[in-house]
Amino acid sequence: MIFSMTMRHWAELAISPRQIYRQWKKRSQLRQDLSRMLADPYLLDDVGFNRDSAEIEVSRSPWHPISNLRMPPRLLPR
């Protein structure tokens, strides 16, 4: 059996340069916002992000996907 797809199916799988640009723009904006949050340690705590993982995320390029920003561990009351 020969695998064949119509042009419409191939077009649905294709990613346009506009979509790539939008995704990179969103990632860049997120990393700029995170860099502003790094200036205020209380703001990062309020949002619940770990400072170390936020610093790593800020240093990444826009074409790298967003990594999982780990939440700091919560101390359980005794």
Buried (B, 14 or more C-beta within 10 A) or exposed (E): EEEEEEEEEEEEEEEEEEEEEEBBEEBEEBBEEBBEBBEEEEEBEEEEBBEEBBEEBBEEEBEEEEEEBEEEEEEEEE
